[in-house]
């Protein structure tokens, strides 16, 4: 979806994961509109890797062909650097470079754990009346150890930010522990009210699943779970996007390579070391979505 009008030599493609939730799709697009409104000199578009439209490949083509951008920053709307940020979004960029050799494409870093995000999350927790409560932070689960460790870092920093004395991170899937497991652990420690925050940019099936687990736990245990929500299209996050864009265009993107599975040999993941960028776990879905996008554009 285009989120600014007219022609610009400078473009920004915001690449979201994609969701089957129409509400989640609209929130991602709304965030793109908020970003675009702050910089009318840059052509901004938002697209998705999979599951929903518009495909990121289609929006990239619009920036180049219809809006005549000569440099495009491909910016993942991922909070941590896992498979999508390390593989699928770079693949999109590499395909674009092959198709449009006259255009400069640069890759932005995932949003990461920064004070603006802690402030936005802290605001959600305060608005829910959950400041200082024992805190469970729910992140998207991944097979990437680096991303999972960043979720733990985010949870600890958010605990410091909100002045709580107990925090644990739970994951929506793929890895441990689950939302239900962490809430049960909190109950065994004697906590009677627990704050729950989802470290997600937009709603979707994973948040719905986590909320169902929390509701089931509350009914069976009698412990109150205070749902503080998730980020949503919060204007506080917009400066982070533009910071990542500035870093990318200056050739200084933020990367964390020290414990990345594509550099360090992790048990069970040794095949990833040195793997070319652009080989992602959703390769087939991304390829299908790319072909679908070309059909929509040219057909």
N, C-alpha and C positions, 0 to 999 in steps of 0.2 A: 504494500500500500504506500502510495506517495504521501508524504506528510509535509511537503513544502512545494511551492510552485515555481515556474519559470526556469530559466537556464542558469547554470553555475558551473564554473570550471572545477569547483571543489564539490565532491560528493561524499556522503556517509551512508553506508548500507548497514542497518542494524539487523543482525541475524539472530532470531529467537529459535528456540528448540522446536516449538509447535506442540499443540495439544488438541485432543478431541473435545475439549471444553470450549464452547462458544464464548463463555464469559472470560476464560483465560486468553483466548485469541483477542478479544476486544480490549482487554487490559494491556496486552503487549502493544497493540496498535495505538492505544491511547498514550502509552509511554513514548512511543515514537513521535506522536504529535506534540507532546510536551517538549521533547528534545528539539524538534524542528522549530518550534515557536521562539526558542531562545537565540537561534542563529539563522536569520533569513538569508544570509549570504552563502549558506551551504545548502545544497540539495540533499534532503534527507529522505530515505525510504526504509521501510521495514518489511522483511520477509521471513519465511520460516524454513527450517531444514526439512521437516516432515510433518505428517498428520493433518496439516491444515494449509489453507491458501491465504495470501499469495506466496508462491515459492520464492525463496531468496534469489534463485537464478533469474527469475523473471524480473524481479525488482532491480537486480543489478543491470540487466539489459536495458531497462527503462532509464536508469541513471546515465548510461553511456549513449544509447541511441536516441532517446527522446529528449533527454535533458542536457546532453552534450558535455558531460563531465569529462575532464581530462585527468583527474586524479580522484580515485575512490578509496576511502578507508573502509575496509570490511571489518566491522566491529561486532564481535560476538556479544549477545546479551546473556551470557552465561556468568554465573556468580563465581564459580571456581573453574580452574583449568583441568578439565577431564577430557574424555574422548571427543566430545563435540568441539571443544575449544582447541584441542591439540590436533585433531584429524579432520573432522568434517568441514569446519569453517575454512581451514587452510586449503582443503581440496577445492572448495568453491572458488577461492582466490586463484589457485593454480589453473583451474579451468578458464577463469576469466582472462588471465594473462595470455593463455594460448589463443583464445578467441579474439581478443582485442589488444594486439601488440602495441598499438599507438596510445594506449591508456596506461597510466601508472596506477597500480594497485598496491596498497599497503595493508598490513594486518594489525588490527588492534588487539590488545590483551583483554582477557576476561576482567570483569569489574573488580573482583578480589575483595579483600577484607580491609576496608578503609573507614576513617572516622565518619564520613557522610552516611555510610550504611549503618554503622552502629548508632548514629543519631536517629536515623529514620526508624530503626527497630526499637530503640529506646522510647521513642515517641509513641509507637504502637502499644508497647507494654504499659507505659504510663496512662495512655488513654483507656486501656482496659482495666485500670485500677490494680495492676499486677506488679507494680514496682516493689522490689525487695523480696518478692516471693521466690521460693525455690523454682528454678527455671529449667525447662526442657526445650532445647533448640532442635528443630527437625530440619534436616538437610536432605537433598536428593542423594540417594545412595549411588555409588559408582564402583567399578572394579579398579579405579586408579587410586593407589595409596596416597599420592600427593594431594588429590582433591579431598579425600576423606580427612586427611590431617588438617587441611585448611578449614574444614567444617568444625573440627575441634577447636582450632584457634579462634574462629569466629564466636563460638559458644562461650569460651572463656573470656574473651574481650567484652562480649555483651554482658556477661555476669558482672564484670568490673564496672561497666558503664551504668548498669542499673542497680548496683549496690546490693546484690544478693549474695548469700553465703553458700549456695549450693547450686550447681549446674551440671547437666549432662547433655550430651548430644545423642539424638536418635536419627535413624535414617529411614527413608521411605521405602527402601528395598535394596537388593543386590548385596548389601553388607550388613553388619551388625552394629549396634542392637536396634531392634524395632521400637516403634513408639510405645507399643504395649509393654514391652520388656522394661523399658526405662521407667514408665509410670508405675509399674508394679514394684520396681526397686525403690522408687521414691516413697511409695506407701509403706513398704517394710521399714523404712527409716523413720516413719512416724509423721511425715508431712501430710497435713490435712487440706492445704490449698496449694496448687501448683500452677505456675504460669507456663503456657505453651506458645512458642513462636515458631513460625515456619519461615526458614531462610530461603524463600522463593520469591521471584519477581512477580509472578502472576499465579492465579488460581489454576486448578486442573485436577485431574483424577488422583494424583498423588496426595494432594492436600485433602481431597475428599476422603481418601482412604485413611489418612492419618487422623482426621476428625472423627471418623467412625470408630477407630480404635480407641480414641480418647473418650468418646461418649460411652462405649461399652465398658471401659474401665471405670468411669465415674459411677455408672449405674451399679456395677457389681461391688465396688469398694466403698462407696459413700464419700470418696475424696473429691473435692471440687477442683475441676480443671478450668482455669481461666484462659480462654482462647484469645490471644493477642493478635492473631491474624498473620499477615505476611506483608511484604513491601508494597506491592501494587504500584501504580504509575505515580510514584512519589517525586515531586519536583526536587527534593533534596538529593536525589541520585543523578540528576542531569549533569551537574559539574563533573561527576566521575566519568561519564561518557565522553565529555569534551576533553578531559584530561587524557584519557586513553587515546583519543583521536590525535591530540597534539603530540603525544609520545610517539605514536606510529608514524606520523608525517615527518617528525624530526629524526626518525631512525633509531629511537630509543625506547622500544616497547618493554614493558615489564615482563620478565620471565622468571620462573623458579625452576632451575634445572638441577639443583643439588640432589634432590631425592625423587626426581621424575622417573617413572618406570621406563621411559624411552632413553634414559641415560644410565640409570643405576639398575643393576640386575636384581630384581625382586624374585623371591621363590615363587615359581609357578608362572611368572611373567617374563622370563628371560627372552622369549621370542620378540618382545617389544623393543629391546635395546637396538638402537640404530635403525629402527623401522622408518621408512620414508614417510614424511608428512602427507596426509591425504588418504591414509588407509584407516578408515574408522569402523567402529562396530556397526554403524548404520549405513555402510557403504552401499548396499543394495537399495535401501530405501532412498538414500540421497540420489543415487543414480536414476531411480525411477522418477523421483520428484523433479530432477533436472530435465529428463526427457519430457515429462508432462509439461513443465514450464515452457520448453521450446515449442511444443505443440500449441500451447495457448498463445504464445507470442506470434508464431509464424502461420498458424492455421486459422 
